[in-house]
Amino acid sequence: MIATMPQKLLIVLVNTDPRNHEELGSPFFQAAVAAAMDFEVEVVCTATAGRLMQLGVADAIEVKPGSHKSVYDFIKDAHELGVKFYACAGNLELFGLSEEELIPECAGMVGTAFLIDRVMSDEYRVLTY
């Protein structure tokens, strides 16, 4: 029997701005769908998107006003399917945040080497937002 390598997806939120709520549904929904399709999925939130990993930020944003489903709900749905979320360490330092201020679904802070390693690996496919 030939063993197949696990399929991995890295989603990088770098240009996604929490102030533009309509941009926030697709990345998390697509992460959830990929995880449901048995892909190993990691989401790295960097630049302004890093704020989404801060307690209370994603919970206060609805993708579609009046829908009563917050961006945090999308994150929790994806996490329940196995998606791993990370915050960029440099951005958290810029925002003056510590790991204790991150949502429980965030697996922690990662640096540039983590991101470059994933992007350059043959094991990963990369989507950026």
Number of C-alpha atoms within 10 A of each C-alpha: 3 4 5 6 7 11 14 19 22 23 23 21 23 16 14 22 18 19 11 10 17 16 14 27 17 13 21 23 16 16 29 24 17 20 22 16 11 14 18 19 27 23 22 26 27 24 19 17 23 24 22 27 29 22 15 14 16 22 17 12 22 20 21 14 11 8 8 11 15 22 25 25 16 23 27 18 17 25 21 13 18 19 27 21 23 21 27 23 20 16 19 22 10 9 14 9 14 13 16 10 13 23 21 15 17 21 16 19 20 17 15 10 9 12 14 10 11 17 18 11 10 9 14 19 15 17 15 13 15
